[in-house]
C-alpha cells in the first residue's frame, strides 16, 4: 500500500487517510501520525505525585487528607496502603484501607514507599 499503517487497535490492513487522520473502517478508530509515535494506550503508565512509576502490588502513602464520598470518614495524610491494584479510569488505584475498607484512589494523591 502507500505506507499507510495498520490500525493500532485491531491491526486491520484496510485503513485509509482522511485529511490529517488515519481511519480504520473495521473498528472505527481514528488516529494521527504523531499519536502513532507516542506511548500506546495499552502501555498506560501510572505515576504517583512525585513522578515514580506505580505497578500492581506496590505500597503507597496518602499525601493529603481525603474525604470518603458518602460518609463522614476521612483518609488521613500519611496513611499507608499496601498491595494496590491499578485500573483504568479517573480513579486509577483500587485498594483496601484498614478501618475503612475497599476504596478507589487517584494516583496524584499518593506517593510510592
N, C-alpha and C positions, 0 to 999 in steps of 0.2 A: 504494500500500500504506500501511501505518501508520507510515511514516517509518523502517522497518527498513532499514538499509543493505545494499547488495550485498556479497557475500563479497570480502574483500580479496585472497584467494588466486586464486580462479577467476572472480571477477566474476559469480557466479550471482545471479539475482534471487529465488531461491526460499529465501532464508534465513528463519529463524524465531527467536523469542526463547524461551529456556529458563531461567527464573529470571533471574539476572543476566548470563547468557551469550547471545551470538548464535551460532547453529549453521547451518552450510551442509550440507544433505543430499547435495549432489553430491560434494563433496571431503572432507567430514568435519571441516573446520576449525572451531574454536571460538575466540571472542574476546570481550572485554568492551568496553563503550562507552568506557572510559578508555584501553584499549590502542589504540583507533582514532585517538586524538589524539596518541599518541606517534610516534616515528620508525618508519616501516615497516621490515619485515625486509629488503626489497630494498635499502634505503638504509643498510645497516650501516656505521657509521663506526668505523674502527680508529685508535686513538690510541697514541702512544708513552708512555714512562714520565713525560714532562713534560706530557702532555696535547695535544701537537701532532698534528694530523690527518695520517695517512700515506696515500700513494697509490702505485700501481704505478710503478716506475722510480725511486723515491726512494733516497737513500743514507742509511744509518744507522750508528751506532756502538754496539757492545755495551757495556752499563754494568756488567756483572757477569761473573765467571768462570763459564762454563757447561761442565759435563761433557758429553761426547758419549756418548749411550747406546750400549752395546755395544762401546765401545772405550776405550782409555786416553788419548785425546786430550782437550784442553781448549781451548775458545774463550776466549781471554783478554779481560779488560775492556779497552776501547779499540780492539778490532778493528773496522776499517771494512768495511762490507758495501755493495756498490754494486748498483743495479738490482734492488731487491726486487720480489716479486710477492705480492699479498695474496690470501689464500684464506679459505674458511670453515673453522671447526673450532677446536679448542683452540690449536693452533699455527698462528697466522694469517699467518705470513710464510714464503714459500718463497724461498730464496736460494742462492747459491754462494759459499763462503768459500775464499779462496786457501789451499792447503795442506791443506784438509780435504775440500772437495767440496760436493755438494748437501746442504742442511740445511733443517730447518724450525725457526723460532724463534717465541717468544711476543713479542708487541708490548710487553709490560710490561718486558722486559729490554733494550730498545734505546731510543736517542734519535735524533731526526732531525738530520742535519747541516745 
